[in-house]
């Protein structure tokens, strides 16, 4: 898969994450057929900073496998956490997303 095809695949998956839910970099990569591609998903999302319209992709809904907010380059300060809290996403005492409650799997998507 070419890099830009992968990136656009990432954006399509992220655009489908429902309000109030999160998914992980790894879940997106596996859905796109790249088993060890979590870091590549992060690169794709960081690439949004340089693209007009990138702010329309709800990248704040992508967290690491532990529920930690790792999109710091794109979301300064606490803005990522604040956006998720506005959507009703709950956090644990250590400021990680309650993954068990809010995880959304892209595996049900078939129209990409």
Order of alpha helices (4+ residues) and beta strands (2+ residues): alpha-beta-alpha-alpha-beta-alpha-alpha
